[in-house]
Amino acid sequence: MMMTGQAQTATVTNASGGTDVGMSAADFKTAICSGLRGKDASGATINFAKMLPPFLTCSHLGINVTPVNYSPASLGLTYTQTGGAQVANTGTYITQNGGQGQNQIMMVQLVYDWPTFGGLMGLNLANEGNGTRRLVATSVFTTEAYSCAAGQTSC
């Protein structure tokens, strides 16, 4: 979605019934968790299939999307617990770098707090204070050249 520009140019209906041109962070998370339908830059209908396996819960998922500036310190990525097992991502959702999302090196992170339970002989896989194990998947890629949707000033 992100690499081909579909997330940046798709027209989708958001949770409040309005229309977003270019997915918001909430739209992107919805597409991953439940799938999403929208229109591409040319107006053709597109379907984003659900990507989260059924044994994982969307409320445990945090998302970070940011252009990579080649400096880990400049990314400022931190994740904090906000009650229960819900991850609050204090990173960012930025699909463009200086108004341009095409041909950019991007990093997409999905952070999942997996509930754990105590095992035999005191074995505990939790690495977070709330008894969960934090799993992080990171993908770094260069976005392709793509066309902006009608009416979009930058994508």
KASULSUL-V396606 format. One record per backbone hydrogen bond with DSSP energy under -0.5 kcal/mol. CO is the residue of the C=O (numbers start at 1). NH is the residue of the N-H. Records with the same first field share a line. If there is no record, write none. Layout:
BEGIN
CO: NH / NH
END
This chain:
BEGIN
1: 6 / 7
2: 5
3: 144
5: 9
6: 10
7: 23
10: 12 / 22
11: 39
12: 14 / 20
14: 17
18: 14
20: 12 / 22
24: 28
25: 29
26: 30
27: 31
28: 32
29: 33
30: 34 / 35
32: 51 / 52
36: 48
37: 13
38: 46
39: 11
40: 43
41: 150
44: 40
46: 38
47: 49
48: 36
53: 56
57: 60
58: 61
59: 87
60: 113
62: 111
64: 109
65: 94
66: 107
67: 69
71: 74 / 75
72: 75 / 76
76: 78
78: 90
80: 88
83: 86
86: 82
87: 89
88: 80 / 90
92: 65
96: 98
97: 100
100: 97
101: 104
104: 106 / 143
105: 68
106: 141
107: 66
108: 139
109: 64
110: 137
111: 62
112: 114 / 135
113: 115
114: 133
119: 122
120: 123
123: 119
128: 131
131: 116
132: 127 / 128 / 134
133: 114 / 135
135: 112
137: 110
139: 108
141: 106
144: 103
149: 152
151: 153
END
